[in-house]
């Protein structure tokens, strides 16, 4: 007797059928492997908040306290230099001036000491390429003498105080306007005192990454010599990790996301064709792997995908800026003067903080600004608080 012809559903369920193979790959990847390997990644969709958020928060707080004590011991071990030997006290017109804006914070974390010790160490390790870099501490505490960490740092680097003596906070000034005026004071004082080529304005809870100076060297000497980047109003070195996803109201990332799909779709399609013994690619297979790659990168977390760019300075990305936030901002001397002029004409308030004010200038004044990816600083305060809202489009202030 002749065998009965295979029914359509039978042919469909055979393991050699590409549909069955790709369906199995999808189920195993997104239903088994990704949940098992990404459940502790804070910025992944697979992160299980109810299991890991509280213990992870406690661990971050503990680690941050230890880092603060390590930073304190770092400066205590240093031999206090003479005034003429302080880092940045007698050197004018540096190529890059690193201005750390500091205010009194919870003393157990020693935020500013963490930032200053990392910059100090990295400058020592950098050697000749960083010989024209300097550090300035800008103390914006209303009672500057009460800021003990700033007093300690005055033994090792130049310090300027916004308040003290006859300078007081204006009565009735809101906190957002005060922060803006502190920011403009530190930027203006940096220009007046040192006349640098570039100013890196860093808040005292933004710890630099180890590779910050080689990357900045590459960006400023190579990438920002191009006409479309040269005249930027500012360059952000930090954007909150929770706002770095592809599904976010920032259109430039959609183009990147599509590029990821096209590249990995073709690559995985070729690998599948080779493994299955097929002689050529077919567009449905490529399309499947493009969507597969895009979903995988988004669900696991774009933040972790960006970390691959740390392999070398040329791999860092420079894209149009987004609104939030200001832990680390790079200005050229000319752009700093423009930003100062703009900001002095604005008054900040709740809902219109200094980061929003700076971003609003791009449209009003016809300026351009950019952000570097991945981040070149780590926001300590964010790691302590561990606020990771499930809504990626929420642009809360950091």
GUVO-779416 format. One record per residue (C-alpha): y, z, x; residue in one letter. Coordinates in steps of 0.02 Angstrom, whole numbers, padded with zeros to 5 digits, always signed. Layout:
# GUVO-779416
YZXA...
***
This chain:
# GUVO-779416
+00000+00000+00000X+00174-00043+00065X+00289+00107+00093X+00423+00132-00036X+00595+00080+00022X+00703+00225+00084X+00823+00281-00051X+01010+00280-00009X+01019+00469-00008X+00872+00474+00110X+00957+00359+00233X+01114+00464+00217X+01023+00625+00263X+00936+00558+00418X+00993+00646+00577X+01029+00480+00661X+01163+00447+00531X+01338+00470+00608X+01399+00552+00448X+01269+00689+00463X+01302+00714+00648X+01492+00727+00629X+01476+00840+00477X+01363+00957+00577X+01487+00955+00722X+01629+01002+00603X+01532+01145+00524X+01474+01216+00691X+01647+01202+00771X+01759+01268+00632X+01634+01379+00544X+01541+01459+00690X+01607+01432+00866X+01794+01444+00835X+01785+01602+00727X+01671+01687+00854X+01776+01644+01007X+01954+01653+00937X+01948+01809+00827X+02045+01910+00958X+02177+01778+00999X+02338+01848+00926X+02420+01680+00892X+02266+01594+00820X+02231+01567+00636X+02062+01647+00670X+02138+01812+00729X+02068+01955+00623X+02219+02066+00599X+02127+02203+00505X+02005+02227+00650X+02109+02202+00806X+02296+02223+00771X+02306+02414+00779X+02198+02439+00936X+02284+02290+01020X+02455+02365+00979X+02404+02532+01054X+02339+02445+01210X+02501+02346+01229X+02606+02505+01214X+02499+02594+01343X+02505+02447+01462X+02693+02431+01439X+02719+02614+01484X+02613+02590+01640X+02713+02435+01687X+02874+02534+01665X+02812+02672+01780X+02754+02542+01907X+02927+02464+01905X+03007+02635+01931X+02893+02670+02079X+02933+02496+02149X+03117+02540+02168X+03082+02717+02223X+02976+02649+02366X+03112+02531+02423X+03226+02596+02557X+03399+02607+02481X+03503+02472+02567X+03680+02488+02627X+03813+02420+02511X+03833+02263+02616X+03645+02232+02607X+03626+02241+02420X+03545+02091+02340X+03692+01985+02285X+03835+02101+02331X+03916+01994+02466X+03850+01819+02435X+03964+01707+02333X+03940+01536+02257X+03749+01549+02239X+03651+01401+02175X+03568+01508+02040X+03637+01674+01978X+03515+01781+01878X+03618+01894+01764X+03518+02031+01677X+03603+02099+01521X+03551+02279+01493X+03581+02418+01369X+03501+02590+01355X+03327+02578+01278X+03181+02700+01252X+03166+02778+01426X+02976+02781+01435X+02963+02591+01446X+03096+02559+01581X+03125+02384+01514X+03263+02336+01635X+03164+02402+01784X+03017+02293+01735X+03129+02139+01728X+03228+02180+01885X+03076+02227+01990X+02987+02064+01945X+03139+01958+01988X+03167+02058+02148X+02986+02036+02204X+02980+01852+02159X+03139+01818+02257X+03065+01906+02410X+02905+01804+02395X+02996+01640+02362X+03076+01639+02535X+03190+01495+02594X+03187+01395+02430X+03270+01543+02344X+03392+01595+02480X+03539+01541+02369X+03479+01640+02218X+03563+01806+02174X+03543+01944+02045X+03683+02026+01946X+03655+02171+01825X+03773+02173+01676X+03775+02344+01593X+03837+02333+01414X+03799+02513+01366X+03953+02590+01283X+03933+02742+01398X+03878+02655+01559X+03849+02817+01653X+03712+02869+01529X+03606+02716+01573X+03500+02796+01709X+03397+02643+01751X+03556+02542+01778X+03621+02680+01891X+03462+02670+01994X+03475+02481+02008X+03654+02492+02069X+03579+02543+02237X+03492+02376+02254X+03600+02245+02168X+03775+02214+02107X+03818+02292+01938X+03962+02260+01818X+04001+02370+01667X+04073+02299+01506X+04133+02467+01443X+04204+02623+01523X+04378+02676+01573X+04501+02602+01448X+04377+02475+01379X+04300+02533+01215X+04208+02452+01071X+04325+02391+00936X+04321+02508+00784X+04221+02436+00640X+04140+02298+00742X+03967+02251+00676X+03817+02252+00792X+03797+02063+00792X+03976+02033+00847X+03958+02167+00981X+03803+02081+01049X+03895+01915+01053X+04045+01991+01144X+03928+02076+01268X+03843+01909+01297X+04006+01815+01325X+04070+01953+01440X+03916+01943+01551X+03922+01753+01557X+04108+01750+01595X+04094+01886+01727X+03953+01789+01811X+04064+01636+01828X+04217+01732+01885X+04129+01840+02014X+04007+01717+02093X+04056+01540+02041X+03872+01486+02037X+03801+01314+02005X+03687+01385+01869X+03678+01548+01774X+03514+01615+01705X+03563+01743+01573X+03415+01858+01543X+03400+02002+01421X+03324+02162+01488X+03159+02144+01394X+03117+01969+01460X+03000+01984+01609X+02990+01823+01712X+02825+01733+01736X+02759+01717+01913X+02797+01531+01925X+02976+01538+01859X+03065+01490+02022X+02958+01340+02070X+02972+01274+01892X+03160+01299+01886X+03177+01215+02055X+03082+01064+01992X+03173+01056+01825X+03349+01072+01895X+03327+00958+02044X+03216+00825+01964X+03206+00826+01775X+03385+00878+01736X+03458+00748+01852X+03423+00624+01712X+03573+00575+01607X+03504+00631+01438X+03466+00806+01505X+03606+00833+01629X+03745+00884+01509X+03645+01002+01397X+03742+01149+01329X+03598+01266+01372X+03412+01269+01408X+03301+01401+01328X+03160+01473+01432X+03079+01566+01288X+03028+01531+01109X+02923+01656+01009X+02738+01616+01019X+02716+01640+00832X+02840+01497+00803X+02757+01373+00921X+02630+01301+00799X+02625+01120+00747X+02638+01162+00562X+02818+01217+00580X+02984+01142+00524X+03016+01057+00691X+02983+00868+00681X+02965+00836+00869X+02803+00934+00870X+02727+00817+00741X+02743+00675+00866X+02659+00782+00999X+02522+00828+00875X+02489+00645+00836X+02484+00609+01022X+02354+00745+01045X+02250+00665+00907X+02265+00490+00979X+02219+00545+01156X+02073+00660+01116X+02016+00551+00971X+01992+00405+01090X+01917+00513+01226X+01792+00601+01112X+01755+00438+01023X+01705+00359+01188X+01598+00510+01232X+01512+00500+01062X+01480+00313+01078X+01403+00339+01251X+01295+00486+01193X+01233+00393+01039X+01199+00232+01133X+01327+00128+01041X+01401-00023+01127X+01579-00004+01062X+01700+00110+00971X+01727+00096+00785X+01891+00152+00709X+01817+00277+00581X+01739+00374+00726X+01902+00375+00824X+01997+00430+00668X+01874+00571+00638X+01891+00638+00815X+02081+00622+00806X+02087+00732+00650X+01954+00846+00726X+02059+00871+00884X+02220+00900+00790X+02141+01032+00678X+02056+01118+00823X+02216+01133+00927X+02316+01197+00778X+02186+01322+00716X+02146+01391+00889X+02332+01398+00929X+02456+01277+01007X+02518+01422+01114X+02353+01425+01208X+02351+01236+01225X+02524+01244+01305X+02458+01366+01437X+02369+01220+01520X+02539+01155+01574X+02557+01302+01695X+02443+01212+01817X+02592+01126+01899X+02784+01121+01875X+02788+00935+01829X+02674+00972+01680X+02803+01084+01595X+02877+01009+01438X+03062+00992+01396X+03097+00961+01212X+03246+00976+01093X+03291+01156+01063X+03247+01264+00912X+03356+01401+00839X+03278+01569+00881X+03305+01666+01009X+03400+01711+01171X+03294+01816+01292X+03320+01691+01434X+03452+01554+01432X+03499+01436+01573X+03676+01367+01587X+03758+01253+01714X+03932+01310+01766X+04016+01176+01661X+03908+01205+01508X+03934+01394+01522X+04122+01369+01513X+04102+01258+01360X+03988+01385+01276X+04112+01526+01312X+04252+01428+01232X+04148+01392+01078X+04080+01568+01056X+04250+01651+01069X+04304+01553+00916X+04158+01619+00812X+04127+01790+00738X+03947+01846+00718X+03876+01944+00573X+03709+01980+00490X+03621+01814+00467X+03732+01732+00598X+03684+01815+00762X+03722+01742+00934X+03566+01632+00938X+03612+01556+00770X+03792+01536+00828X+03739+01443+00985X+03622+01331+00886X+03757+01292+00758X+03869+01226+00897X+03749+01083+00932X+03786+01001+00766X+03969+01052+00751X+04017+01006+00929X+03898+00862+00956X+03808+00952+01098X+03626+00945+01153X+03510+01085+01209X+03327+01098+01260X+03183+01220+01273X+03052+01229+01410X+02869+01243+01362X+02770+01350+01398X+02882+01503+01408X+02951+01554+01578X+02978+01734+01525X+02872+01858+01430X+02961+01957+01295X+02905+02136+01325X+02975+02204+01163X+02877+02078+01061X+02716+02127+01148X+02748+02310+01109X+02789+02283+00926X+02657+02148+00902X+02739+02072+00750X+02634+01919+00710X+02677+01864+00532X+02557+01747+00447X+02700+01632+00393X+02739+01524+00545X+02901+01458+00473X+02980+01631+00463X+03119+01633+00590X+03149+01817+00609X+03254+01872+00756X+03167+01935+00911X
***
